[in-house]
Amino acid sequence: MSNYAGFAAIANLIRGESSDEVIELFKCVADIATYLHQIKRTEHKKSTDTGTVHLLLQDAKVQMQTWRELQYWGGQLPRPHLVSHLDVASTLRLIYTHVDKIIGDPKQVLLIQEGQEVTEAEIWLVECVIHPDSNPDGDLFHLWAPYLVRQPEYEPNEDPAQQCEWQLFRVEHDGYTNYFPGLVQALRSFSSAHEIDEAGVSTVIQEFLALGATAVDIWTHIWQDHGFLQGQPLPEGDEHIQQALAIMKPMYTSWINDWKAVHPIHVRQELAEHNFGGDFLFLMNYVFPELISPSGSDIQESMFGWRMHRYIIEAATTPEVDPNGHIADFIRRQSWAPPPSNIPHLFFRAQSIRSYVFFGDLDFWGDVELEAYGSCIDIEDISEAPNQSPSDNTNCSICQYGFGSDPEELSPCVQLLVCQHLFHADCLEVWVNGVHLDTVQCPNCRARLCGARSRRPKSD
């Protein structure tokens, strides 16, 4: 006997809807399934009369009637919740008929997703909804199957400072050009002499380029506001570094553990113990003052981004790391190779790579949560339609998703007038109208786009 029930009505209802609202629907229906499961167990007892069972079923129906009053606050105004569209009688009948197919205790918590408990009953329900009997096209399976899998937890193997010290020790003893021990360690999980795991290599390269971009943004801020010189390291315990680490760890914790993450679960599992904080300290305390802007150099801050990008790409493709050139070939195909040095690349930032930290926005209001207010900024004043369609491997660096060919699938692609970086129109509109200090900058290269909206403490 199959353990599945045909929930085609739910499958059709949730298609294309926001995941948080769909999860709320799953939990509502799973709660009823748990209750009906208990009713069926009562029904099977010889001492239970049919009148008692009938009353319990009526009670379940009354509970489901309250679904019609539920609302979803997904936008500025509430609207009826998805679950309110389910037909109570047919849904009750379907669950009651098949609920004894739940294996085990329906109340037992099997997973934690996004901080919420996922019970045996909810897992059974989702499995039924994404099963071919309910979803013959299979689109919901690819979307929701990860929700049923335990996600990795970000648990770095040591303190960032200790990991940075280990990298400095390796550089001193191994000593080949452009050696980045943390990057080598991460890449070795996804590469061998014969082949590479492109999903893993892609994730590692993009994360390290983002760390490099963060280091560049911090050092640019320090140069402009504090007057540091070439080759001058930051003092121990510098607040810029501490704040950056405090911001980045929750971000890594979130995407490593996110069942909706673009990155495959096997990649996130491999990187769950990797200490990205140590890599960031290595970039800040060694790479930047020693290699990007060493003492005696005449580099200007406008070239920091290009030099950092070149260093990370070269560190990933040295013969010691990539003896057969598989990673280098992949980087070329992704258009991540650094541009030639004979072409000016002021404030260079690769498309789809963004900094984790914008230090101009930090600590002005302390711990007070801020909101932007006043007239909204029209993105038509700072962007236009791109001259040509973006390539398939180009992503919007704000949301990290590509640019779909179907206008109904994703927001249109726009190109910034000042620097030609590409974003989804909706993403850019949210970005420019958010909270900024004095100016709104390109998320990729920090080029000035326009003046920022006014800020104030967020009202309750």
N, C-alpha and C positions, 0 to 999 in steps of 0.2 A: 504494500500500500504506500502511495506517495505521501510524503510529509508536507506537501505544499497545498495551498488553497489558491483559487483564482481571484486575485484582487485587482482585476482589470480596471475597475472604477477608480481605485486609488492611484493606480499607475497612470491613467489618463489625466487625473486631476493634478498630480505633482509635476508633470513634465514641464520644464522651463521655469519652474518657480524657485524662489530663493531657498537655499538649503536650511536656513534657520527656521523658516516657517514650515518646511516639510518635516523637519525633525520634531517640531512641536506637534504636528499632525500624527506622526508615528507614535509619539509618546501618549497622546490621547487615546488612540486606538489600542495601543498595547496595554494601557491601564484597563480598558474594557475587556480585552482578551484575558487578562489576569483574573478579573472578576468572574468572567464566564467560565473560566477553567475551574475555579473553585465551586461554582454552581454545578457544573457537570459532575465533579467529584461527590458533591452532596447528593445529586440525583441518583448516583449509582449505589448509594447506601440503601439497604433494604428498609431501614426504619424511616426513611424520608418519604413523605407523601407528596403527591403531585401538586397540591395546593401551595406548599412551601416553595417548590421550584418555580411555580408560576409567579409568585410574589417577588422572588429574587430576580427573575427575568424582567418583570415590570420595573423593578428598582434600577436595573441596568439601563433600561430604555429611558427612564427619567434622567439618569445621568447623561446619556447621550443627547437628550434634548437640549441640555445646556450648551452644547457645541454651537448651536445657532446664535448664541449671544456673544461668542468669542470674536475678538477683533485682532487684526494684525497691524502693528505700527511700523510698517516698512518704509513709509515716506513721511511727509509732513502731516498728513491726515490719516486717521485710521480707516480701515476697510474691513469687511467681513473676512474672517479667517478661512483658510482653505478647508479646514475640517468642517466648517458650517455648511459646506456644499454637499457633504456626504448624506445620502438617504439613510435615515436612522433605521428604518425597519429592515431594509435589505442588508445593510451592513451588520446589524445585530444578528440576523438569521445566518449570514455567511460565517461570521466568527463563531457563533454557537455550534454550527454544524461541524466545523473543522478544528476547533480550538484544542481538542484532545490530541491533536497531532504534535503539539508542543512537547518536546522531549525534555524532561527535567522540570525543575521548579521555575515557573514563569516569572517569579519575583526575584530570582537570583541575578545579581549584578555580575555580568561577564566582562564588561569593558568600561572604560572611562574615555569619552570623546569630548573634547572642548570643555572639560571640567564637569560634564554631566554623565550620570550613570546610564548605562545601556543594559537593559535586562534581557533575560532569555526570551521573554514574550516579544520585546521589540525586535530582537534579532530574527526571530521566526517570522514576524510580520514583514520586515524588510526583505528577507529571503523570498517570501511569497510574492511580494510586489515586483521584484526584479527577475523572477523566474520566467522562462519563456511562455508559460501558460498565461501569465498576466501581461508580459511585455515581450511580444514576439520579435520586435525589432532589435531588442538587446541594448538600446541606448541607455536605459536606466541601470542596467547591470554595470556598464563601464563607469557610470557616474557614482553609483552608490555601493558597489562591492567594497571599496576601501573603507567605508564606514563600519564594516563588519570585522575589520582586522585591527588587532592591537598595534598601535603606533609606537615607534621608538621614542625614548625619552632622551633629551640632551643632557648628558652627564659627562662633562670633560674629565679626562683621566688625571689631571693635576691642576694646580694653581697656575693662572696665566704667567705670573712672574717666574715660576719654576720652569715652565715650558719655554719661555723666552731665554732663560739662562742656558737651557739644554741646547737651543738653537745656536746661541753665541758660541758655546763650547764646540759644537760640530763645525761651525764655520772656521774657528781657529785651528782645529785639528785636520779637517778635510781640505778646506781652503781652495777649492777650485772656483773659477770665475762664475759670478751670478748664482752662487749656491744659496738656496732658500730651503732649509731642512724641513720646515713645516709643510711647505708646498709639495716637496718630494714625498713626504710621508703620506699626505692625502692622495696624491696621484697614484702611488703604488697599489692602492686598494683597487684601482680600476684600469691598470695597464700591465702588460707583460711584454716579453720580447716579441711575441707573435701577433697580439691584437690588443685593442683597447675597448673598454666599455664606454661608448660615446656619451651615454646619459650621465655616467659618473664623472667623466673627464669634463664634460660641459658644465656640470654643477660646480666642480672644484675651481675651474678657471674663472667662472663668473663670480664666485664668492671671493676669491682672492683679488680679482680686479676691483670688486666693491670695497674690500678692506684697503687696498691701495688708494682708491679714490677717497676713502674716509681719511686716511693719513694725509693725503694731499690737501684736503679741505681744512683739516686742523692746522697743518703747518702754514698754509696760506693765511688763515686767520691770525695765527701767532705772528707771522712776519708783518702783516699789515697793522696789527693792533699793539704788538709788544716789542717789535724791533729786534727779533733774534737774528743772529748772523750765521753765515755758512759754517757748517761743521759743528755748531754749538748744540749739544744735546739738551733735552728738557731736564729740569731738576727732578729728582726722585719724588714720587708722589704728586706729580703735576696734576692739577685739577682737570685739565682738558682730557688727559688720558683716562682718569678715573671716571669722569662723566661719560666718556665714550664707551668704556667697558660696561658701565651700569646700564647704558641704553642697548648695547648690542646683545648681551646675554639673553634678555627676555625675547629679543627678536629671533635668535637662533633656537631658543627653547620652543617658540611658537611654530616656526616652519619645519623643524625636525619632527614635531609631534602632530602636525596638521594633516588630517586624513584627506583634505582637499588640495594638498600641496601639489604643485606642478611636478616636482621632483619625485621620481619613483621611490617606493618604500625601501627597496634594497639599497639605494644610494643613501637615503637618510639613515638607514640602519648602520651603514659603514661609517658615516660621519658623526654618529651620535656621541662618540667618545672623543672626537677630535677637538682640540683646544684652539678654537679660532681666536680667543682672547690673547693667547700666547703669540700667535702669528701677527696680530695687530701690534702688540708690544715690540716684536722684532722689527716690523716695518717702521714704527715710530722711533725706537731707540737706537737702531743700528742702520737700517737701509737708508733712511732719509738723511741723517747727518753724515753718514760715511760715503754713500754712493750717489744719492740724488743731488744733494747740495753740500758737498764736502768743503772743508776749509780751503780758501784760496780760489774757489770757482767763481765765475761771473754770471751764474745762472740767475734768471729772473723768475718770480713766482708764476709767471704766465707759462713757463715751460715745465713746471713740476709734474703736471698731469701726463704729458707725453713721456717724460723720463721714467716715471713710475710704471706706466703701462708697458713700456719697452722692457724694463727690468723684470716684471712678473712673467711676461711672455717668454723672454729669453731664459729665465730660470726654469720654466716648465718644459723647455725644448732643448736643453743642453744634452750632449751625447751621454752624459752619466745618467740622465733621467729618461731620455727618449732615444736610445741607440739606433733604432730603425726608422725614426722619423714619423711614426704613426700619429703622435700627438701634434707635431708640427703640421702635418698634412691636414688633420682635423681643424686646427686653428685657422689655417688658410681658407678652408672651405666655409668656416663660420665668419670669415672677414674680420677676425680679431687681431691679425698681425699688425704690428705698429707701422704707421706710415714712414716713409723714408725721412732721414734726418735732414736732408737738404731742402725740405719744404717746411715753412713755418707752421707750427701747430700750437697756437696760443690757447691756453686753457683747454687743452685736449681732454676729451672724455669719450670713450667708445659708446656707441649707441647701445641702449638697454642696460648700461652700467650706471648705478647711482650710489652716492655716498650714503652711509647709514646715519650720519650726524651733520647737522647744520649748526655750528656753534654760535653763530650770531643770534640765534633764537633762544639760547639757553640762559636760565638763571636771571633774566630780566625781571620776572615776576616771582621768582622763587618757585614754590610748589603750587602756586595758584594756576588752575586750569583756565586757559584763555579761549576766547572766540573772536573771530573777525566780524566786523559790523560795518554798516554803511553801504553805499552803492556797490553793486557787484562789478567785477572787471569783465569786460567783453573780450573773449579770446580772439575774436575777429580782428582786434586791434594789434595783436602780437603774433598771429599765425595765419597760414593760408593752406590751401590744398597742396599736397606735394606735387613736384614736377613729374614724378614717375611713381608707379606703384612700389611699395616696399617689398623687399625680397622675403621669401618664405621664412628665413631664419632670423628676421628682424622682429624684436619685441618692443612693446611699450615699456619703458623702464619704471613707470609708475605702478602698473598692475602686473607686469611681467608676462602678459599674454601677447600673442601675435596679432596681426592685423588681418581679420577675416575678409574674404572676398565677398561674402554675402552681407549687404548693408543691414539686414535685420539681425545678423549674428552678433556683430560687435559695433561699437561706436565708430564713426568715420575717423580716418587717419588725417592728422593735420601736421604741418611742418612749421616750426618756429621761424620767424623772419630773421632774427638776429644770428642764429647759429645753425639752422636747418635740421635740428634734431626732431625726431618724429614721436608723436604720442597719439593716443586716442583722444578725440575731442572732449568726451565726457571726463576722462582722467585729468586732462589739462585744466578744464574748467574748475574741477574740485581743487586741484593743486593751487592755481593762481588766486583763488578766492579763500584759501585757508589762512592760517595764522603765520605771518612772516614779520621780520623785524622792521626794516625800512624799505627794502626792495624785494621784489619777487625774482628769484633766479631760476635759470634752467635746471631741472633736477639732474641733468647729465653733466653739464660743464660749468655751471654757476654763472653763465652770462646773464647780465641784467635784462629782465624782460619789461618790468614796469614798476611803479611804486606800489607798496603794499597797502592793503586796507587797514583801517584803524583796528586796534585791539583793546579788549577789555576783559575783566574776569567773567567767566562763563556763569550765566544765571542758572539757578536751580530749576 
